[in-house]
Amino acid sequence: MMQNVHLAPETDEDDLYSGYNDYNPTYDTEELENDTAFQQAVRTSHGRRPPSKTSLASSMGGRPVTGLIQDGVTRPMTAVRAAGFTKAALRGSAFDPLGQSRGPAPPLEAKNEDSPEEKIRQLEKKVNELVEESCVSNSCGDLKLALEKAKDAGRKERVLVRQREQVTSPENINLDLTYSVLFNLASQYSANEMYAEALNTYQVIVKNKMFTNAGRLKVNMGNIYLKQRNYSKAIKFYRMALDQIPSVHKEMRIKIMQNIGVTFIKTGQYSDAINSFEHIMSMAPNLKAGFNLILSYFAVGDREKMKKAFQKLIAVPLEIDEDDKYISPSDDPHTNLVIEAIKNDHLRQMERERKAMAEKYIMTAAKLIAPVIETSFAVGYDWCVEVVKASQYIELANDLEINKAITYLRQKDFNQAVETLKMFEKKDSRVKSAAATNLSFLYYLENEFAQASSYADLAVSSDRYNPSALTNKGNTVFANGDYEKAAEFYKEALRNDSSCTEALYNIGLTYKKLNRLDEALDCFLKLHAILRNSAEVLYQIANVYELMEDPNQAIEWLMQLISVVPTDSRALSKLGELYDSEGDKSQAFQYYYESYRYFPSNIEVIEWLGAYYIDTQFCEKAIQYFERAALIQPTQVKWQLMVASCFRRSGNYQKALDTYKDIHRKFPENVECLRFLVRLCTDIGLKEVQEYATKLKRLEKKKEIREQRIKSGRDGIGGSRGNRQSGAGCDSGQNCSASSKSEQLSARLRALPGTNEPYESSSHKEIDASYVDPLGPQAERPKTAAKKKIEEDDFADEELGDDLLPE
């Protein structure tokens, strides 16, 4: 055991710790009992007499003199008693080296709050608190409160300066506090868009020579001038700030130069902007400067420089870790825990954001320059794809190819778009799924649902978690009428991506088709929480409430809809229809009239407005609406008959007669027109009355013969078929109501006096002068007997379609 022990050799060197155990025998207290002089001094008063040098030296046995002059040198007094050891300890007292037995320390002396120094300290503390509260309010988005706090801090800081000047010299003023208060106040003014006040506050800081490095705040002043579109002053202040920043602050100088370049782009001085961005790309290349350089070259139309700038943009280093870093190389649990912790931390999220921003800049730049750098956009896209494939962004090459297909689609070259997308059928799953999704969408737009379903299946099989592919598959199933299965695809898309608004919208439409209105309303309300100002969503909510027979809620949501799209004529007419169904004619007229102003070709709206004026005894105003309807539908005789009827009701018989003659020339076999011609010619006393009467009799006779033939034909076939058709027509409540709804307006117009019942009977009888026309002057016709009451539902507008967006 001892063979591995090596003893240090003895040396003659001096021991570093020697001599510490040696002491002067004079300090040996154990020999005091044998010291005769010491014992004598203790027993008698000899010890209280001032000792002489000789006696003290003899009594201490050669002990050196302390506290006295020895050898002509004054030596300080020294203590020989150990700390904490007293005579009381010999009598059995407790060991108390800290003196705790003496009791608690006396209380601290109370501060005098009325003293000027204390007031200044409290006021300074309050100013700091206000500045902090102002900054916190700004970060929380409460800009007004932040400004109020900043103003309050400024007022209190001025009071603090005056108090300091009264108590101390001006050199003791806290300049840092003054600077922070003014800077915060200027920032809050700028945040509240009070630019004049912000500039004045910045000027106070910049002009004060006591503030060091205040010149760099001219950058903020330049930013304000940029927001005010005062570009010349913005450039001036940016350059002044650039001159005052030393070259060691390289990053700050680069940012200011970038601002100068952006301002030059705003003013259209692209050559100066190019110089700024070229300098930045040579000194410290970054994505924003590279992208802005491409924009500048695009503005001046320099193709070759665009290519070089694109290559520089591609070469900008991202300075992020590779994805392989976040893949565990072994089964070490400690390593796996570390990787799991950093896989989605803030640094990793920042790296993802930086990479996404770089890809966005590159894709946007490629789409911008591809159509102009070569003879055709296809060749330009091919050049961009080759450059991207040779860079660190190789995965963007496929996305560029898909964008190429989308460009073909925008140019309505569907064949080229389809061919480009079909090239991805043999690529990896992600790209194949994206291409198949777009192909499915194209075929769906062309109503080729079989092809759309086939490519939707391919997209889903390539990437089951692609929400767009699942939504397209659901659309193809929806088009085939299988709403339950379509809902399942939409639900799966939502499970994969809860933010897929298209799937949520479509599932709401599906529930509405299935008459599950509560679930449809729930879907649309959820979508409204995501898309607050979506006109399609607002309309669907209103439509569902209408189907649930809640017109008040439907009106409320339609009011929100017209606040988003105030010129939507269909929404306005729908509001008019709902108010009409509720009996509020004045509100219905207001919205129908607004709808007519924005879209004066809607026949239903025109018909309602014309009938409204007839109902309110303003036939002259109804004429313009029926004339417009006659222009829109020139083959429909009823509009021209209504125009002539309005002329007669207003007492303009000559104009009515001319209108009826014009109608008779265009529609010589119209019985109603001939009846009115006979009546008017009789009243006026024209000679053509007999000619029109003869024509009328001939047409009525033809009409009787035709009706008899139709009646005899029906009697031969039997009534069973008619009964079956009648029953089948009303089996579906929705179809029956829809078919009747389209005829309501025409039936209502026929119910108006003078449209199809000018005589008391349809039998042949001689015309006599005692006949009174129901559509004569207003004084000759009782209001209740001459015209039927217009039912409120007869003029309901045609129901809007279920879908405002393609499904």
C-alpha positions in Angstrom: 0.0 0.0 0.0 2.8 2.4 0.8 4.6 1.7 -2.4 2.6 4.4 -4.2 3.2 7.0 -1.4 6.0 9.4 -2.2 7.2 11.6 0.6 8.4 15.1 -0.1 12.2 15.4 0.4 13.4 17.5 3.2 14.9 20.8 2.1 16.8 23.5 3.9 14.4 26.1 2.6 12.6 28.3 5.1 9.2 27.1 6.3 6.5 29.6 5.2 4.5 28.9 8.3 7.4 28.9 10.9 7.5 31.4 13.8 3.7 31.6 14.3 3.9 29.5 17.5 6.7 31.6 18.9 5.8 34.5 21.2 7.4 36.8 23.7 7.6 35.4 27.2 6.5 38.7 28.4 2.9 37.9 27.3 2.9 34.6 29.2 0.1 35.1 31.7 0.6 31.7 33.3 3.9 33.0 35.0 2.2 36.1 36.6 1.6 34.2 39.9 5.4 33.9 40.3 6.0 37.6 39.4 6.8 39.4 42.8 6.3 42.9 41.4 3.0 42.1 39.9 1.7 40.4 43.0 2.7 43.3 45.1 1.0 45.7 42.8 -2.2 43.7 43.0 -2.3 43.5 46.8 -1.4 47.2 47.6 -1.9 50.5 46.0 1.4 50.2 44.4 -0.2 49.3 41.1 -2.3 52.5 41.1 0.7 54.8 41.2 2.1 56.0 37.9 4.7 53.5 37.0 8.2 54.6 36.3 10.1 53.4 33.4 12.5 51.3 35.5 9.8 49.7 37.7 7.6 48.9 34.8 10.4 47.3 32.9 11.5 45.3 35.9 8.0 44.3 36.8 7.2 43.0 33.3 10.3 41.0 33.1 11.8 42.9 30.2 8.3 43.4 28.5 8.4 46.3 26.0 6.7 49.5 27.0 3.3 50.0 25.3 1.7 53.4 24.7 4.9 55.2 25.7 7.9 56.6 24.0 10.5 53.9 23.5 13.8 54.5 21.8 12.4 58.0 20.8 9.5 56.6 18.8 5.9 56.9 19.8 4.1 53.6 19.7 0.3 53.3 19.6 -1.7 51.7 22.3 -2.5 48.0 21.8 -5.1 45.7 23.4 -4.2 42.3 24.8 -7.8 41.3 25.7 -9.4 38.9 23.2 -12.7 40.0 21.6 -15.8 38.7 23.4 -13.9 37.6 26.6 -14.5 39.7 29.7 -14.3 39.2 33.4 -18.0 38.5 33.4 -17.4 35.4 31.5 -15.4 34.1 34.4 -18.5 34.6 36.6 -20.6 32.3 34.5 -22.3 34.8 32.1 -23.4 33.5 28.6 -21.2 34.0 25.6 -22.6 37.0 23.7 -20.0 38.3 21.2 -22.7 40.4 19.2 -24.1 42.1 22.3 -27.6 40.8 21.7 -28.4 40.8 25.4 -28.4 44.6 25.4 -31.9 44.4 23.7 -33.2 45.7 20.4 -31.6 48.6 18.7 -33.3 51.9 19.0 -35.7 52.8 16.2 -34.5 54.6 13.1 -34.9 58.2 13.0 -38.1 59.1 11.2 -37.8 60.8 7.8 -38.8 64.3 7.6 -41.3 64.2 4.7 -41.6 68.0 4.7 -38.0 68.5 3.9 -37.3 69.7 0.3 -35.0 66.8 -0.5 -37.6 64.3 0.4 -40.2 66.0 -1.6 -37.9 66.1 -4.6 -37.2 62.3 -4.3 -40.9 61.5 -4.1 -41.7 63.7 -7.1 -38.9 62.1 -9.1 -40.2 58.6 -8.2 -43.7 59.7 -9.4 -42.4 60.9 -12.7 -40.6 57.6 -13.3 -43.8 55.7 -12.5 -45.8 57.8 -14.9 -43.3 57.2 -17.7 -43.4 53.5 -17.1 -47.2 53.5 -17.1 -47.3 55.4 -20.3 -45.1 52.8 -22.0 -47.2 50.0 -20.7 -50.4 51.6 -21.9 -48.9 52.0 -25.3 -47.8 48.4 -25.5 -51.4 47.4 -24.6 -52.8 49.5 -27.4 -54.4 52.2 -25.2 -52.8 55.1 -27.0 -54.9 57.9 -25.5 -54.2 56.8 -22.0 -50.5 56.5 -22.8 -50.5 60.1 -24.1 -52.3 61.4 -21.0 -49.7 59.7 -18.8 -46.9 61.1 -20.8 -48.3 64.6 -20.5 -48.8 64.2 -16.8 -45.2 63.1 -16.5 -44.0 66.1 -18.4 -45.9 68.5 -16.1 -44.6 66.9 -13.0 -41.0 66.8 -14.4 -41.1 70.6 -15.0 -42.3 71.1 -11.4 -39.4 68.9 -10.3 -36.9 71.0 -12.2 -38.1 74.2 -10.6 -37.9 72.7 -7.1 -34.4 71.4 -7.8 -33.3 74.9 -8.9 -34.5 76.4 -5.7 -32.8 73.8 -3.5 -29.6 72.9 -5.3 -27.5 74.3 -8.1 -28.6 73.8 -11.8 -25.8 71.3 -12.3 -27.6 68.8 -10.2 -30.6 68.5 -12.4 -31.3 65.0 -13.6 -30.9 65.3 -17.4 -31.6 61.6 -18.0 -35.0 61.9 -16.5 -35.8 65.0 -18.5 -34.6 63.3 -21.7 -36.7 60.2 -21.0 -39.8 62.3 -20.3 -39.5 64.3 -23.5 -38.7 61.3 -25.6 -41.7 59.4 -24.3 -44.0 62.3 -24.9 -42.8 62.7 -28.5 -43.3 59.0 -29.1 -46.8 59.1 -27.7 -47.7 62.1 -29.9 -46.4 60.3 -32.9 -48.4 57.1 -32.0 -51.6 59.2 -31.7 -50.8 60.8 -35.1 -50.3 64.2 -33.6 -47.3 64.8 -35.8 -46.9 68.6 -35.3 -46.7 68.2 -31.5 -44.3 65.3 -31.9 -42.0 67.3 -34.1 -42.0 70.2 -31.7 -41.1 67.9 -28.8 -38.3 66.3 -30.8 -37.0 69.7 -31.7 -36.7 70.6 -28.0 -34.6 67.5 -27.5 -32.4 67.9 -30.5 -31.7 71.6 -29.9 -30.6 71.0 -26.3 -26.8 70.6 -26.4 -26.8 69.1 -22.9 -28.4 65.9 -24.3 -25.7 63.6 -25.7 -26.5 61.6 -28.8 -29.8 63.4 -29.3 -29.0 63.9 -33.0 -30.0 60.4 -33.8 -33.6 61.3 -33.0 -33.7 63.1 -36.3 -34.4 59.6 -37.7 -37.7 59.7 -35.9 -38.4 63.1 -37.2 -37.7 61.8 -40.7 -40.1 59.0 -40.1 -42.8 61.5 -39.2 -42.2 63.5 -42.3 -42.4 60.3 -44.3 -45.8 59.5 -42.9 -46.9 63.0 -43.8 -45.6 62.4 -47.3 -43.2 65.3 -47.0 -40.5 63.3 -48.7 -37.9 66.0 -49.2 -37.8 66.9 -45.5 -37.8 63.2 -44.7 -34.7 62.7 -46.8 -33.1 65.8 -45.3 -33.5 64.6 -41.7 -32.4 61.1 -42.6 -29.2 62.5 -44.0 -28.7 64.8 -41.0 -29.1 61.8 -38.7 -26.7 59.7 -40.9 -24.0 62.4 -40.5 -24.3 62.4 -36.7 -24.0 58.7 -36.3 -20.3 57.4 -36.2 -19.2 54.7 -38.6 -18.8 52.2 -35.7 -22.6 52.0 -35.5 -22.8 50.1 -38.8 -26.2 48.5 -38.4 -27.9 51.9 -37.5 -26.3 53.5 -40.6 -27.6 50.7 -42.8 -31.1 51.1 -41.5 -31.1 54.8 -42.1 -29.8 54.3 -45.7 -32.6 51.8 -46.2 -35.1 54.5 -45.2 -33.5 56.9 -47.6 -33.8 54.4 -50.4 -37.5 53.7 -49.7 -38.2 57.5 -49.6 -36.5 57.9 -53.0 -38.8 55.1 -54.3 -41.8 57.1 -53.0 -40.6 60.2 -54.9 -39.9 58.2 -58.1 -36.2 58.9 -57.9 -35.3 55.4 -58.8 -31.6 56.0 -59.7 -30.9 57.5 -56.2 -32.8 54.6 -54.7 -30.7 52.1 -56.7 -27.5 53.8 -55.4 -28.7 53.5 -51.8 -29.7 49.8 -52.1 -26.6 48.9 -54.1 -24.4 50.3 -51.2 -26.4 48.4 -48.6 -26.1 45.1 -50.6 -22.4 45.6 -50.9 -21.9 46.4 -47.2 -24.5 44.3 -45.3 -26.9 42.5 -47.7 -30.4 41.9 -46.4 -33.7 40.7 -47.8 -35.6 44.0 -47.7 -32.8 45.9 -49.4 -32.5 43.2 -52.1 -36.2 43.1 -52.8 -36.4 46.9 -53.0 -33.4 46.9 -55.4 -35.3 44.5 -57.6 -38.3 46.9 -57.5 -36.2 49.8 -58.4 -34.7 48.0 -61.4 -38.1 46.9 -62.4 -39.3 50.5 -62.4 -36.5 51.6 -64.7 -36.9 48.5 -66.9 -33.4 47.2 -66.7 -33.7 43.5 -67.4 -30.1 42.5 -66.8 -29.8 44.4 -63.6 -33.1 42.7 -62.5 -31.5 39.3 -63.0 -28.4 40.3 -61.1 -30.4 41.7 -58.2 -32.5 38.5 -58.1 -29.3 36.5 -57.8 -28.1 38.8 -55.0 -31.4 38.3 -53.2 -31.1 34.6 -53.5 -27.6 34.7 -52.0 -28.5 36.7 -48.9 -27.6 34.4 -45.9 -30.5 33.6 -43.6 -28.3 32.8 -40.6 -30.6 30.2 -39.2 -30.0 26.6 -38.1 -30.8 23.7 -40.4 -33.8 21.6 -39.7 -31.5 18.6 -39.0 -30.6 20.2 -35.8 -34.0 19.5 -34.4 -34.0 15.8 -35.3 -32.7 13.5 -32.5 -29.6 11.6 -33.7 -29.8 9.0 -30.9 -32.0 7.5 -28.3 -30.5 9.5 -25.5 -33.4 10.7 -23.3 -31.5 13.8 -22.2 -30.8 14.8 -25.8 -34.4 14.1 -26.8 -35.7 16.3 -24.0 -33.4 19.2 -25.0 -34.5 18.9 -28.7 -38.1 18.7 -27.7 -37.7 21.9 -25.6 -36.0 23.9 -28.4 -38.1 22.5 -31.2 -40.8 25.2 -30.9 -39.3 27.9 -28.6 -39.2 31.6 -29.4 -35.9 31.3 -31.2 -37.2 28.6 -33.4 -40.4 30.6 -34.2 -38.2 33.6 -35.1 -36.2 31.4 -37.5 -39.4 30.1 -39.1 -40.7 33.7 -39.5 -37.4 34.8 -41.1 -37.4 31.9 -43.5 -41.1 32.5 -44.4 -40.3 36.2 -45.1 -37.4 35.2 -47.3 -39.5 32.8 -49.3 -42.2 35.5 -49.6 -39.7 38.0 -51.0 -38.2 35.5 -53.4 -41.6 34.3 -54.7 -42.9 37.9 -55.1 -39.8 39.0 -56.9 -39.9 36.0 -59.2 -43.5 36.6 -60.1 -42.7 40.3 -60.7 -39.7 39.9 -63.0 -40.6 36.7 -64.8 -42.9 38.2 -67.4 -40.4 41.0 -68.3 -36.9 39.6 -68.2 -37.4 37.3 -71.2 -39.4 37.3 -74.3 -42.3 35.5 -72.6 -43.3 34.9 -69.0 -42.9 31.1 -69.4 -39.2 31.6 -70.4 -38.8 34.1 -67.5 -40.3 31.6 -65.0 -38.0 28.9 -66.3 -34.9 31.1 -65.7 -36.1 31.9 -62.2 -36.7 28.2 -61.5 -33.2 27.4 -62.6 -31.7 30.1 -60.3 -33.7 28.9 -57.4 -32.8 25.3 -57.9 -29.1 26.2 -57.6 -29.6 28.1 -54.3 -30.5 27.2 -50.7 -34.2 27.7 -51.6 -34.5 24.6 -53.8 -37.9 23.7 -52.4 -39.3 26.9 -53.9 -38.7 25.7 -57.4 -41.9 23.6 -57.4 -43.9 26.5 -56.0 -42.7 28.7 -58.8 -43.8 26.0 -61.3 -47.3 26.0 -59.7 -47.4 29.8 -59.9 -46.5 29.5 -63.6 -49.6 27.4 -64.0 -51.7 29.9 -62.1 -50.4 32.6 -64.4 -51.6 30.6 -67.4 -55.0 30.4 -65.6 -55.1 34.2 -65.1 -54.5 34.5 -68.9 -57.4 32.1 -69.4 -55.1 29.5 -71.0 -56.6 26.5 -69.3 -54.9 23.9 -71.5 -51.4 25.2 -70.6 -52.3 25.5 -67.0 -53.6 21.9 -66.9 -50.4 20.6 -68.7 -48.1 22.4 -66.3 -49.9 21.0 -63.3 -50.0 17.5 -64.7 -46.2 17.6 -64.7 -46.3 17.3 -60.9 -48.1 13.9 -60.9 -44.8 12.1 -60.4 -43.3 14.5 -57.9 -43.2 14.1 -54.2 -46.4 13.9 -52.2 -46.6 17.5 -51.1 -46.1 19.0 -54.5 -48.3 16.4 -56.1 -51.1 17.2 -53.6 -50.9 20.9 -54.4 -50.9 20.4 -58.1 -53.8 17.9 -57.9 -55.8 20.4 -55.7 -55.4 23.1 -58.4 -56.4 20.7 -61.1 -59.5 19.6 -59.2 -60.4 23.3 -58.8 -60.0 24.0 -62.5 -62.2 21.1 -63.5 -64.8 22.0 -60.9 -65.0 25.5 -62.4 -65.6 23.9 -65.8 -68.4 21.8 -64.4 -66.4 18.6 -65.2 -67.2 17.0 -61.8 -65.9 13.6 -62.7 -62.4 14.9 -63.5 -62.6 17.2 -60.5 -63.4 14.3 -58.2 -60.6 12.2 -59.7 -57.9 14.8 -59.0 -59.4 15.6 -55.6 -59.0 11.9 -54.8 -55.4 12.1 -56.0 -54.7 15.2 -53.9 -56.2 13.5 -50.8 -54.3 10.3 -51.3 -51.0 12.2 -51.7 -51.6 14.3 -48.6 -54.5 13.3 -46.3 -53.9 16.4 -44.1 -54.4 18.9 -47.0 -57.5 20.9 -46.1 -57.8 22.4 -49.5 -57.9 18.9 -51.1 -60.5 17.7 -48.7 -62.6 20.8 -49.3 -62.5 20.3 -53.1 -63.5 16.6 -52.6 -66.4 17.8 -50.5 -67.4 20.2 -53.3 -67.5 17.5 -55.9 -69.7 15.3 -53.6 -71.9 18.4 -52.8 -72.4 18.9 -56.6 -73.6 15.4 -56.9 -76.2 15.9 -54.2 -74.7 13.7 -51.5 -74.8 16.4 -48.7 -74.1 14.0 -45.8 -70.9 12.7 -47.3 -69.9 16.3 -48.3 -70.3 17.3 -44.7 -67.9 14.6 -43.6 -65.2 15.8 -45.9 -65.7 19.4 -44.7 -65.5 18.2 -41.1 -62.2 16.4 -41.8 -60.8 19.5 -43.4 -61.7 21.4 -40.3 -60.1 18.8 -38.0 -56.8 19.2 -40.0 -56.9 22.9 -40.1 -59.4 24.7 -37.9 -58.7 28.0 -39.7 -60.0 26.7 -43.1 -62.8 29.2 -43.6 -63.8 27.7 -46.9 -64.7 24.3 -45.3 -66.6 26.0 -42.5 -68.6 28.1 -45.0 -69.4 25.1 -47.1 -70.5 23.0 -44.2 -72.9 25.7 -43.3 -74.3 25.6 -46.8 -74.6 21.8 -46.5 -76.5 22.0 -43.2 -78.9 24.5 -44.9 -79.5 22.1 -47.8 -80.2 19.4 -45.2 -82.6 21.7 -43.4 -80.5 21.6 -40.2 -80.9 25.3 -39.8 -79.7 25.5 -36.2 -76.4 23.8 -37.1 -76.0 26.0 -40.2 -76.6 29.1 -38.1 -73.9 28.0 -35.6 -71.4 27.5 -38.5 -72.0 30.9 -40.0 -71.9 32.6 -36.6 -68.5 31.0 -35.9 -67.3 32.1 -39.3 -68.6 35.6 -38.6 -66.4 35.7 -35.5 -63.4 35.0 -37.8 -64.4 37.1 -40.8 -66.1 40.1 -39.3 -66.8 42.0 -42.5 -67.6 39.1 -44.9 -70.6 40.0 -47.0 -71.3 36.4 -47.9 -71.3 35.3 -44.3 -73.6 38.1 -43.2 -76.0 37.3 -46.0 -76.1 33.6 -45.1 -76.9 34.4 -41.5 -79.8 36.7 -42.6 -81.0 34.0 -45.0 -81.0 31.3 -42.3 -83.0 33.5 -39.9 -85.5 34.1 -42.7 -85.8 30.4 -43.2 -86.3 30.0 -39.5 -89.2 32.6 -39.8 -87.5 35.2 -37.7 -87.8 38.3 -39.9 -86.6 40.7 -37.2 -83.2 39.0 -36.9 -83.0 38.7 -40.7 -83.5 42.4 -41.0 -80.9 43.2 -38.4 -78.3 41.1 -40.1 -79.2 42.5 -43.5 -78.7 46.0 -42.1 -75.2 44.9 -41.1 -74.7 43.6 -44.6 -75.6 46.9 -46.3 -73.2 48.7 -43.9 -70.4 46.5 -45.4 -71.7 46.6 -49.0 -74.0 49.6 -49.2 -74.4 49.3 -53.0 -75.6 45.7 -53.1 -78.9 45.9 -54.9 -80.0 42.3 -54.0 -79.5 42.9 -50.3 -81.4 46.2 -50.5 -84.3 44.5 -52.4 -84.3 41.7 -49.8 -84.7 44.2 -47.1 -87.5 45.8 -49.0 -89.2 42.3 -49.3 -88.9 41.7 -45.6 -90.3 45.1 -44.6 -93.1 44.5 -47.1 -93.9 41.2 -45.6 -94.0 42.9 -42.2 -96.5 45.5 -43.5 -94.1 48.5 -43.4 -94.7 49.9 -46.9 -92.7 53.1 -46.3 -89.5 51.2 -45.3 -90.1 48.7 -48.1 -90.3 51.5 -50.6 -87.1 53.1 -49.3 -85.0 50.0 -49.8 -86.7 49.0 -53.1 -86.0 52.5 -54.4 -82.3 52.3 -53.3 -82.0 48.9 -55.0 -83.5 50.4 -58.2 -80.9 53.3 -58.1 -78.0 50.9 -58.0 -79.4 48.3 -60.4 -82.3 49.7 -62.5 -82.7 46.5 -64.5 -84.3 44.2 -61.9 -87.7 43.5 -63.2 -89.1 42.4 -59.8 -88.0 45.7 -58.2 -89.4 47.7 -61.1 -92.7 45.9 -60.9 -93.0 46.4 -57.1 -92.3 50.2 -57.4 -94.8 50.6 -60.2 -97.5 48.8 -58.3 -96.6 50.8 -55.2 -97.3 54.1 -57.0 -100.5 52.8 -58.5 -101.6 51.7 -55.0 -100.8 55.2 -53.6 -102.7 56.9 -56.5 -99.6 58.3 -58.2 -100.0 56.9 -61.6 -97.8 59.5 -63.3 -94.8 58.3 -61.3 -95.5 54.7 -62.1 -95.2 55.3 -65.9 -91.4 55.6 -65.9 -91.0 52.2 -64.2 -93.3 50.4 -66.6 -91.6 52.1 -69.5 -88.2 50.8 -68.3 -89.7 47.3 -67.9 -91.0 47.5 -71.4 -87.5 48.4 -72.6 -86.0 45.4 -70.7 -88.7 43.0 -71.9 -90.0 44.4 -75.2 -91.9 41.1 -76.0 -94.0 41.3 -72.9 -97.2 43.2 -73.7 -98.2 43.6 -70.1 -95.7 46.4 -69.4 -97.0 48.5 -72.3 -100.5 47.9 -71.3 -99.6 49.1 -67.8 -98.1 52.3 -69.3 -101.3 53.0 -71.3 -103.4 52.2 -68.2 -101.4 54.7 -66.1 -102.0 57.4 -68.8 -105.8 56.8 -68.7 -105.8 56.8 -64.9 -104.0 60.2 -64.9 -106.6 61.6 -67.4 -104.2 61.8 -70.4 -106.6 60.0 -72.8 -104.9 61.1 -76.0 -101.6 59.7 -74.8 -103.3 56.6 -73.7 -105.0 56.2 -77.1 -101.7 56.6 -78.9 -100.1 54.0 -76.7 -102.9 51.5 -77.3 -102.7 52.0 -81.0 -98.9 51.4 -80.9 -99.5 48.2 -78.8 -102.1 47.1 -81.4 -99.6 47.5 -84.2 -97.1 45.4 -82.3 -99.6 42.9 -80.9 -102.6 42.8 -83.2 -104.2 39.8 -81.5 -104.1 41.2 -78.0 -107.7 41.2 -76.8 -107.2 43.6 -73.8 -105.6 46.2 -76.1 -108.6 46.1 -78.5 -111.1 46.4 -75.7 -109.5 49.6 -74.4 -109.3 51.0 -78.0 -113.0 50.4 -78.5 -113.8 52.1 -75.2 -111.6 55.1 -75.7 -112.7 55.6 -79.3 -116.3 55.4 -78.2 -115.7 58.0 -75.4 -113.8 60.4 -77.7 -116.2 59.8 -80.7 -113.7 58.5 -83.2 -114.7 56.8 -86.4 -112.3 53.9 -85.9 -114.5 52.5 -83.2 -116.4 50.2 -85.5 -113.2 48.8 -87.0 -111.7 48.0 -83.6 -115.1 46.5 -82.5 -115.1 44.2 -85.5 -111.6 43.0 -84.8 -112.5 42.5 -81.2 -115.5 40.3 -82.0 -113.4 38.3 -84.4 -110.7 37.7 -81.8 -113.1 36.8 -79.1 -114.8 34.3 -81.4 -111.5 32.7 -82.2 -110.8 32.6 -78.5 -114.1 30.8 -77.8 -113.5 28.3 -80.5 -110.0 27.6 -79.2 -111.2 27.1 -75.7 -113.9 24.7 -76.9 -111.4 22.6 -78.7 -109.1 22.5 -75.7 -112.0 21.6 -73.5 -113.2 18.8 -75.8 -109.6 17.4 -76.0 -109.4 17.3 -72.2 -112.7 15.5 -72.0 -111.5 12.9 -74.4 -108.3 12.2 -72.5 -110.0 12.1 -69.1 -109.4 13.8 -65.8 -107.2 11.2 -64.2 -104.0 12.5 -65.7 -104.8 16.1 -64.7 -105.4 15.0 -61.2 -102.0 13.1 -61.1 -100.2 16.1 -62.4 -101.9 18.4 -60.0 -100.9 16.2 -57.1 -97.3 15.8 -58.3 -97.0 19.6 -58.7 -97.8 20.2 -55.1 -95.9 17.3 -53.5 -92.8 19.5 -53.0 -93.7 22.5 -50.9 -90.6 24.3 -51.9 -91.1 23.9 -55.6 -94.8 24.6 -55.4 -94.2 27.8 -53.6 -91.4 28.8 -55.9 -93.5 28.3 -59.0 -96.4 30.2 -57.5 -94.1 33.0 -56.3 -92.8 33.7 -59.8 -96.4 34.3 -60.9 -97.5 36.4 -58.0 -96.5 39.8 -59.5 -98.1 39.0 -62.8 -101.3 37.8 -61.0 -101.3 41.0 -58.9 -101.0 43.2 -62.0 -103.8 41.3 -63.6 -105.8 42.0 -60.5 -105.3 45.7 -61.0 -108.3 47.4 -62.7 -107.9 47.9 -66.4 -105.4 45.2 -67.1 -107.5 42.2 -68.1 -111.1 42.9 -66.9 -112.3 46.1 -68.6 -115.8 44.9 -69.0 -118.3 43.5 -66.5 -118.6 40.3 -68.5 -116.8 38.6 -71.4 -119.9 38.0 -73.4 -120.6 39.8 -76.7 -122.7 42.8 -76.4 -123.2 46.0 -78.2 -121.3 49.0 -77.1 -123.5 51.8 -75.8 -122.7 55.3 -74.6 -123.9 54.6 -71.1 -121.0 52.3 -70.3 -118.7 53.6 -67.6 -115.0 52.6 -67.8 -113.6 51.3 -64.5 -110.4 53.0 -65.4 -111.9 56.4 -66.1 -111.2 59.6 -64.2 -110.6 59.2 -60.5 -113.8 61.1 -59.6 -116.0 58.6 -61.5 -114.6 55.5 -59.8 -115.1 54.5 -56.1 -111.8 53.5 -54.5 -113.0 50.3 -53.0 -115.2 49.0 -55.8 -113.0 49.9 -58.8 -109.8 48.2 -57.7 -108.9 45.1 -55.7 -106.8 45.4 -52.6 -103.1 44.5 -53.3 -102.0 41.7 -51.1 -98.7 42.2 -49.4 -97.2 38.9 -50.4 -98.0 39.3 -54.1 -95.1 41.6 -54.7 -92.5 39.8 -52.7 -89.1 39.8 -54.4 -87.7 36.6 -55.9 -85.8 34.8 -53.2 -82.0 35.3 -53.4 -79.9 32.3 -54.2 -78.4 30.2 -51.5 -74.8 30.8 -52.5 -73.1 34.1 -53.2 -69.8 32.4 -53.6 -69.1 29.4 -55.9 -69.0 26.3 -53.9 
